[in-house]
Amino acid sequence: MAEFDFIRPTDKPAILALSTPEYLAACKSVLHELDYKVHNATDHEDFVMRFGQIQYHIAVLEENFCCAAVEENLALMRLQYMPMGLRRHALTVLIGPSFQSLNTMQAYNQSVHAVVNPSDLASLKQILQQAQSDNDLFLSVYRDAQARMAQGKI
């Protein structure tokens, strides 16, 4: 069971769904260095519950999180079928040996923002910063339109 944690408006929450201890340690270290408040999901249900309660800025999943193959990854499947309005706030990153880091077609195929090969975890900070920058640029028009609609200018 997840322990109770307060999220302040100034916090940058991140959620990890990682089974491999080395991936978990590397991701936690980098996200703490980038000033994220990190939560670790213990299984698929925990991930889905947490993701539904908090607007995470970053979600990092392992392709084989609590499963043998990416096709069995229930947390990833749940994100893939979630309406965009519910998941657009989070940069979603998928880690696994079958991916080439920052390969946009592989990311698109998995309905995530970026993919990372574990051999590149030493460069995870730069990869996350690049993925966030690309995502912000891509969504800038959408976010601007949302803000204008909220102000009644559209």
trRosetta pair geometry for C-beta under 8 A, 3 or more apart (Angstrom, degrees):
i j d omega theta_ij theta_ji phi_ij phi_ji
2 5 7.7 -75 160 0 103 106
2 39 7.5 21 -145 -164 124 118
2 42 7.7 -158 -71 -1 78 110
2 46 6.1 139 -49 -150 108 104
2 49 7.4 -165 1 98 137 125
2 50 6.4 140 -83 -76 164 109
5 37 7.8 164 161 160 131 124
5 39 7.0 -167 48 -92 160 112
7 11 5.0 -123 -161 62 73 144
7 13 5.5 -23 -129 -57 130 130
7 37 6.8 174 -118 83 84 151
7 54 5.8 117 -19 -133 163 119
8 11 4.8 114 54 -19 73 101
11 37 4.6 -15 -167 -2 115 138
12 34 7.8 -87 96 124 145 90
12 35 6.1 73 35 113 127 84
12 36 4.8 -83 102 -112 101 66
12 37 6.4 145 69 9 50 79
12 57 4.9 -32 -169 12 83 153
12 58 7.9 37 158 4 98 99
13 36 6.9 82 -157 -171 11 87
13 37 5.0 -40 -100 70 60 99
13 38 7.9 149 -159 -87 55 23
13 39 6.7 9 -167 -3 101 110
13 54 5.4 -65 109 155 165 131
13 55 7.3 118 52 84 122 51
13 56 4.9 -95 107 -117 99 64
13 57 6.1 137 63 6 55 86
14 31 4.9 -116 61 -157 161 141
14 36 4.0 28 -9 166 122 139
14 37 6.9 157 20 71 74 44
14 38 5.1 -25 71 -105 102 67
14 39 7.1 177 88 26 50 70
14 56 6.1 93 -121 -165 26 104
14 57 6.2 -51 -76 62 71 86
14 58 4.2 -8 -121 66 99 99
14 59 7.3 -176 -162 -77 64 34
14 60 7.0 21 175 -1 108 101
15 38 7.7 147 -95 -158 25 57
15 39 4.9 -23 -108 71 73 99
15 40 7.7 156 -160 -94 60 20
15 41 6.0 46 179 -31 105 105
15 47 6.8 126 156 -139 130 77
15 50 5.7 150 -120 117 139 129
15 51 6.3 -124 48 -78 168 81
15 54 7.6 140 -52 76 121 121
15 56 4.8 -63 -3 -111 104 156
15 58 7.5 -176 30 97 57 59
15 59 5.0 -6 64 -116 97 76
15 60 7.5 -175 93 29 51 65
16 24 6.3 113 149 -129 144 77
16 27 5.5 134 -114 112 131 140
16 28 6.9 -56 -32 -67 161 79
16 31 7.8 -139 -57 -2 114 157
16 38 6.3 18 -13 -169 113 103
16 39 7.1 -177 21 90 74 48
16 40 4.9 -24 65 -112 106 67
16 41 6.6 -161 86 17 49 78
16 60 5.1 -13 -115 66 71 100
16 61 8.0 164 -164 -81 44 40
17 41 4.6 -13 -94 56 79 125
17 44 7.9 60 -151 -98 130 48
17 47 4.7 24 -93 -100 125 138
17 59 7.3 15 1 -179 106 91
17 60 7.1 -176 32 94 66 52
17 61 4.3 -3 66 -115 112 77
17 62 6.5 -136 109 18 70 74
17 65 4.6 29 144 -144 95 160
17 66 7.9 -70 179 3 95 105
17 75 5.0 -147 -163 115 163 165
18 23 4.7 -146 -164 104 132 113
18 24 4.4 175 96 -76 129 80
18 27 6.3 161 -30 23 158 146
18 40 7.5 -67 40 -143 90 96
18 60 6.7 -4 -49 115 111 99
18 61 7.3 -173 -66 -150 64 29
18 62 4.5 100 -124 -29 62 117
18 65 6.4 -79 -100 -103 21 102
18 95 7.1 10 -109 53 107 133
19 23 7.9 37 59 51 47 127
19 24 8.0 -144 75 -45 8 114
19 62 5.6 -120 20 66 80 149
19 64 6.4 -79 38 106 134 79
19 65 5.3 166 -23 -130 100 48
19 66 5.8 172 -76 -47 124 51
20 23 4.2 70 78 10 105 111
20 24 6.7 -179 88 -13 52 87
20 62 6.1 152 11 -124 97 156
20 64 8.0 65 -35 72 104 103
20 118 7.7 -25 91 -111 159 140
21 24 5.5 -56 -144 38 33 115
21 25 6.2 32 160 -19 68 105
22 25 6.0 -52 -145 36 29 109
22 26 6.3 26 157 -16 63 109
22 118 7.7 67 103 -163 116 122
22 121 7.6 137 142 64 95 174
23 26 5.9 -59 -148 39 29 109
23 27 6.1 23 158 -15 66 112
23 62 5.8 97 108 -89 162 121
23 95 5.7 151 -150 115 132 152
23 118 6.3 -75 -87 -117 103 107
23 121 6.8 -133 -117 -101 62 143
24 27 6.1 -60 -144 40 25 107
24 28 6.1 25 160 -18 63 110
24 40 6.8 46 -150 -128 115 128
25 28 6.0 -56 -144 37 26 110
25 29 6.3 28 158 -21 62 110
26 29 5.9 -60 -152 35 27 113
26 30 6.4 19 157 -13 64 109
26 121 4.4 6 165 174 163 126
26 124 6.0 126 152 -7 108 154
27 30 6.0 -59 -146 40 30 106
27 31 6.0 22 161 -13 67 112
27 38 7.9 144 127 -137 89 138
27 60 5.3 -169 -148 100 143 160
27 95 7.7 -113 -67 -31 127 155
27 121 7.9 -77 -53 -145 69 109
27 124 6.8 -124 -96 179 58 158
28 31 6.0 -62 -142 42 25 106
28 32 6.1 26 160 -19 64 109
28 38 5.5 145 -129 133 76 169
28 40 7.5 -21 -82 -70 115 115
29 32 6.0 -58 -148 36 24 109
29 33 6.4 25 153 -19 61 109
30 33 5.5 -57 -151 36 31 115
30 34 6.4 19 154 -9 66 109
30 124 4.7 -97 -65 101 167 118
30 125 4.8 -152 -146 -72 109 78
30 128 6.6 138 144 5 130 144
31 34 5.6 -60 -144 45 34 105
31 36 4.1 -59 177 54 93 128
31 38 5.0 106 103 -77 135 119
31 58 6.9 -153 -119 76 118 142
31 60 7.8 -130 -58 -5 133 138
31 128 7.9 -160 -84 -138 72 173
32 35 7.6 43 -178 -77 34 20
32 36 6.8 -88 -75 56 30 74
32 38 6.4 -63 -62 -10 80 128
33 125 6.6 -46 88 -103 134 125
34 125 6.8 172 -55 -136 112 90
34 128 6.9 -92 -48 103 165 139
34 129 7.8 -161 -112 -69 133 90
36 57 6.8 -136 -123 62 110 122
36 58 6.4 -46 -123 35 153 123
39 50 5.9 -167 126 -167 146 148
39 54 7.7 107 6 52 153 156
39 56 7.9 -106 38 -102 116 119
41 44 7.9 62 152 -96 128 14
41 46 4.4 158 -159 105 81 102
41 47 3.6 51 -163 -76 164 76
41 50 5.9 -140 -90 26 100 139
41 75 7.1 122 113 -112 156 151
42 46 4.6 69 42 15 79 164
43 46 5.1 96 50 11 65 105
43 47 7.1 -122 102 -7 34 92
43 66 5.2 97 -137 -97 71 161
44 47 5.7 -56 -151 34 31 113
44 48 6.3 25 157 -15 67 107
44 65 7.5 129 -75 118 76 106
44 66 5.8 -130 -34 75 87 144
44 73 7.8 171 -98 -175 113 53
44 74 4.0 29 -144 77 151 116
44 75 4.7 -145 -129 -49 74 85
44 78 7.5 134 -173 -9 99 132
45 48 5.9 -56 -146 38 30 108
45 49 6.2 30 156 -19 65 109
46 49 5.8 -55 -144 38 28 111
46 50 6.2 23 160 -14 64 110
47 50 6.1 -62 -146 41 25 105
47 51 6.0 21 160 -18 65 113
47 61 7.8 62 -147 -102 151 106
47 65 7.8 56 -46 143 154 146
47 75 4.2 9 87 -122 153 128
47 78 7.8 147 105 55 108 139
48 51 5.9 -56 -139 39 26 110
48 52 6.3 25 159 -18 61 111
48 74 7.9 -54 -43 130 124 99
48 75 6.4 -142 -50 -117 81 74
48 78 5.3 -56 -101 149 111 171
49 52 6.0 -66 -154 37 25 110
49 53 6.6 12 156 -14 63 114
50 53 5.9 -68 -149 38 31 106
50 54 6.2 -24 175 25 71 110
50 56 7.8 53 136 -49 96 125
51 54 7.3 -78 -128 55 21 75
51 56 6.4 -58 -123 4 69 126
51 59 6.7 31 -109 -103 116 138
51 78 7.9 136 64 113 147 125
51 79 7.5 -87 -180 -84 166 95
51 87 8.0 6 174 -106 121 90
51 90 7.7 -55 -145 -25 100 164
55 89 4.9 -38 -168 121 103 156
55 90 7.4 -159 -178 -55 59 91
56 59 5.4 88 105 -61 142 87
56 89 7.4 128 67 107 48 101
56 90 4.7 34 88 -105 87 123
57 89 7.3 -78 -104 150 44 84
57 90 6.3 144 169 -119 10 65
57 91 6.7 7 152 15 62 93
58 90 6.3 151 -99 -163 12 83
58 91 4.9 -20 -108 62 73 97
58 92 7.9 163 -160 -82 51 30
58 93 6.9 0 -169 4 97 111
58 128 7.1 14 -129 -154 148 118
58 132 7.7 -52 -85 -83 111 111
59 79 7.1 -176 109 -106 154 147
59 90 4.8 40 -9 162 104 137
59 91 7.3 178 26 83 65 48
59 92 4.9 -12 66 -111 103 73
59 93 7.1 173 89 27 52 68
60 93 4.7 -16 -111 70 75 105
60 94 7.9 174 -158 -81 53 24
60 95 6.5 29 -180 -16 96 113
61 65 5.5 -80 -169 -21 85 144
61 73 7.1 106 163 177 128 138
61 75 6.0 -171 -125 105 132 120
61 76 5.5 159 135 -77 158 93
61 79 7.6 -147 -26 6 152 151
61 92 7.2 -1 7 -169 108 90
61 93 7.3 165 26 86 64 53
61 94 5.4 -21 72 -110 92 69
61 95 7.1 -175 92 22 40 78
61 112 7.7 -131 42 -104 113 142
62 65 4.4 129 61 -61 87 84
62 94 7.7 113 -132 -162 12 62
62 95 5.2 -40 -108 71 62 96
62 96 6.4 116 -171 -72 62 84
63 69 8.0 -37 146 -177 96 38
63 70 4.2 -41 -175 -88 98 103
63 73 6.5 -112 -175 -48 42 150
63 76 7.5 23 -130 -53 48 158
63 94 5.9 71 -71 175 80 103
63 95 6.8 -129 -15 87 80 44
63 96 3.1 8 3 -69 129 147
63 97 7.9 -114 39 26 135 59
63 98 6.5 -100 95 34 177 109
63 99 7.4 168 -48 -20 137 114
64 67 5.7 -134 -161 76 59 70
64 68 6.5 -16 -146 -167 108 12
64 69 6.7 -13 -105 -88 91 14
64 70 6.7 -70 -67 -64 60 59
64 73 7.0 -118 -110 -75 22 110
64 96 6.7 117 -8 -116 83 114
65 73 5.6 74 48 -135 88 106
65 75 5.9 -40 91 37 138 130
65 76 7.3 137 36 -28 118 101
66 73 7.7 112 61 -126 76 67
66 74 7.8 -48 87 31 115 99
66 75 7.7 88 40 -8 117 115
67 70 7.9 132 93 -88 125 16
67 72 3.8 -174 -173 102 136 109
67 73 5.2 -147 38 -78 143 57
67 74 7.3 143 -53 -5 136 78
68 72 6.0 40 46 37 71 148
69 72 5.1 88 62 8 75 102
69 73 7.7 -116 106 -27 44 84
70 73 5.3 -32 -156 -4 45 123
70 76 6.8 -38 -167 65 79 163
70 96 6.7 -17 -74 -91 118 174
70 98 7.3 -98 -23 44 136 143
70 110 7.5 -68 177 -119 137 117
73 76 3.9 33 114 22 120 117
73 77 6.3 155 93 -18 65 85
74 77 5.5 -52 -142 38 34 113
74 78 6.2 39 156 -25 66 103
75 78 5.8 -52 -151 31 29 113
75 79 6.7 27 151 -14 62 104
76 79 5.8 -56 -153 38 34 110
76 80 6.2 36 151 -23 67 108
76 94 6.9 59 -118 -109 125 120
76 110 7.2 -49 -174 -176 125 102
76 112 7.9 -49 -145 -59 100 118
77 80 5.5 -55 -146 35 32 115
77 81 6.4 10 163 -1 66 110
78 81 6.5 -71 -148 47 25 95
78 82 6.3 43 151 -45 63 104
79 82 5.4 -44 -145 11 32 121
79 87 5.9 116 -155 -122 81 152
79 92 6.2 143 173 -128 146 150
79 111 7.1 169 116 108 89 113
79 112 7.6 43 120 -88 135 85
80 110 7.4 -101 -92 170 119 53
80 111 4.2 112 -126 61 84 147
82 86 5.0 -105 167 80 109 120
82 87 4.8 98 98 -31 127 125
83 86 5.0 83 69 7 83 105
83 87 7.5 157 85 7 43 90
84 87 6.3 -82 -143 54 34 86
84 88 5.2 52 165 -57 77 105
85 88 6.1 -25 -119 3 22 119
87 90 5.9 -63 -170 41 67 104
87 92 7.0 7 171 -44 115 131
88 139 7.1 142 -178 -127 105 140
88 142 7.7 -111 -171 129 142 145
91 113 5.1 -79 -159 48 70 159
91 114 7.4 9 174 12 100 108
91 128 7.6 110 117 -158 145 80
91 131 6.0 118 -174 126 128 107
91 132 5.5 -58 -79 -96 162 74
91 135 5.3 -169 -107 20 101 170
92 111 7.9 -3 90 123 147 66
92 112 4.3 -117 111 -142 105 83
92 113 5.1 128 54 6 66 93
92 114 7.8 168 93 31 51 66
93 112 6.5 124 -107 169 15 126
93 113 6.5 -49 -71 65 61 93
93 114 4.9 -15 -114 72 83 95
93 115 7.3 157 -163 -96 64 24
93 116 6.1 23 177 -8 109 114
93 128 6.9 -51 -64 -105 157 83
93 131 6.4 79 -89 125 109 170
94 99 6.8 138 104 -49 97 160
94 107 7.3 165 32 -119 109 70
94 110 5.4 -65 14 127 164 154
94 112 4.6 156 -15 21 110 172
94 114 7.5 -178 27 95 68 49
94 115 5.0 -27 71 -111 93 75
94 116 7.3 173 86 23 43 73
95 99 7.5 -131 -152 43 27 135
95 115 7.5 153 -89 -165 30 60
95 116 4.7 -26 -105 71 78 100
95 117 7.8 139 -155 -112 68 7
95 118 6.2 83 176 -72 104 76
95 121 7.8 47 -143 -85 132 99
96 99 5.2 90 68 1 81 105
96 115 7.3 -52 39 -163 86 102
96 116 8.0 107 18 75 46 59
96 117 7.5 -47 86 -115 38 48
96 118 7.2 -11 -149 -30 11 96
97 117 6.4 62 -127 -150 38 81
97 118 5.8 -33 -74 17 74 111
97 119 7.9 77 -120 -20 77 92
99 103 6.4 -160 -173 34 82 119
99 106 5.2 148 -134 145 90 151
99 115 3.8 -126 -167 157 146 126
99 116 6.6 57 96 61 132 19
99 117 5.3 -154 87 -71 75 72
100 103 4.1 75 74 -40 94 131
100 106 6.4 143 39 -3 78 150
100 115 7.2 62 61 98 42 118
100 117 6.0 -5 -122 -40 27 125
101 114 8.0 16 -166 173 63 100
101 115 6.8 -145 -120 104 33 69
101 116 5.0 27 -115 -133 88 53
101 117 4.8 -91 -41 16 85 87
101 120 4.3 -17 -53 34 152 164
101 123 7.6 72 176 78 166 120
101 127 6.0 -79 -172 -118 119 136
102 107 7.9 -19 -153 -34 29 131
102 114 6.0 -21 -103 -150 57 103
102 115 7.2 -148 -46 61 16 65
102 116 7.6 38 -37 -90 61 63
102 127 6.3 -138 -53 -141 106 95
102 130 6.7 -15 -106 104 135 134
102 131 7.0 -139 -106 -72 90 92
103 106 4.1 48 96 17 115 114
103 107 6.5 164 88 -15 59 86
103 115 5.8 -33 48 58 85 119
104 107 5.5 -55 -145 39 34 114
104 108 6.1 37 155 -21 68 105
105 108 5.6 -49 -143 37 32 113
105 109 6.2 39 153 -24 63 106
106 109 5.5 -52 -148 34 31 117
106 110 6.6 15 157 -5 64 109
106 115 4.8 -58 108 17 115 156
107 110 6.1 -70 -151 46 29 99
107 112 5.1 -100 -159 80 78 80
107 113 6.1 -33 -177 127 131 16
107 114 5.3 -33 -107 -110 140 19
107 115 4.8 -148 -74 -16 79 91
108 111 7.4 29 -173 -77 33 36
110 115 6.6 100 30 -76 141 116
112 115 6.6 105 80 -65 126 75
113 131 5.6 105 128 -179 109 110
113 134 7.7 152 178 88 102 107
113 135 5.2 -4 -152 -83 138 125
114 127 6.9 155 159 165 146 96
114 128 7.9 -177 68 -105 156 45
114 130 8.0 118 -110 92 149 88
114 131 3.8 -59 -37 -117 150 136
114 134 7.9 114 -70 58 112 132
116 120 5.9 -128 -168 75 86 113
116 121 7.2 91 154 -81 125 63
116 124 6.8 46 -154 -113 154 84
116 127 5.8 90 -104 148 116 157
117 120 5.1 80 68 7 83 105
118 121 5.6 -7 -163 -32 54 112
120 123 5.0 -51 -178 46 84 106
120 124 7.1 128 125 -65 76 63
120 127 6.5 92 137 -55 121 145
121 124 5.1 0 -159 -44 52 115
123 126 5.0 -49 -179 46 85 112
123 127 5.6 92 120 -29 87 101
124 127 5.4 -58 -141 39 34 114
124 128 6.0 32 162 -19 70 105
125 128 6.1 -56 -148 37 25 107
125 129 6.4 23 154 -16 62 109
126 129 5.7 -55 -145 39 32 112
126 130 6.2 32 156 -19 66 107
127 130 5.8 -56 -147 37 29 110
127 131 6.2 26 155 -17 65 109
128 131 5.7 -54 -142 39 30 110
128 132 6.1 31 157 -19 65 107
129 132 5.8 -54 -145 37 28 111
129 133 6.3 30 155 -20 63 108
130 133 5.7 -55 -147 37 29 112
130 134 6.3 29 156 -17 65 107
131 134 5.8 -54 -146 38 30 111
131 135 6.2 29 155 -19 64 109
132 135 5.7 -57 -145 39 29 111
132 136 6.2 31 156 -21 65 106
133 136 5.8 -53 -146 35 28 111
133 137 6.5 27 156 -17 62 107
134 137 5.8 -57 -150 37 29 111
134 138 6.2 29 154 -19 65 110
135 138 5.6 -55 -144 38 31 113
135 139 6.1 8 164 0 67 113
136 139 6.3 -68 -139 50 24 95
136 140 6.3 51 156 -60 62 91
137 140 5.8 -28 -150 -14 28 118
139 142 4.8 -60 -160 47 68 117
139 143 5.4 65 142 -24 91 104
140 143 5.9 -57 -143 40 28 107
140 144 6.2 31 156 -21 64 108
141 144 5.7 -54 -145 36 29 113
141 145 6.4 30 155 -18 63 106
142 145 5.9 -58 -151 36 28 110
142 146 6.5 31 151 -20 64 105
143 146 5.5 -49 -147 34 34 115
143 147 6.4 35 154 -19 65 104
144 147 5.8 -54 -149 36 31 111
144 148 6.3 29 153 -17 65 107
145 148 5.7 -55 -145 39 32 111
145 149 6.3 35 155 -21 65 105
145 154 6.7 42 -161 -54 75 161
146 149 5.7 -56 -150 35 29 111
146 150 6.4 30 153 -20 64 106
147 150 5.7 -54 -149 35 31 113
147 151 6.5 21 153 -11 64 109
148 151 5.8 -61 -148 43 32 106
148 153 4.3 -83 -169 69 85 112
148 154 4.9 81 122 -29 106 107
149 152 7.6 41 -178 -74 33 24
149 153 7.4 -93 -68 52 23 69
149 154 4.7 -45 -86 47 68 121
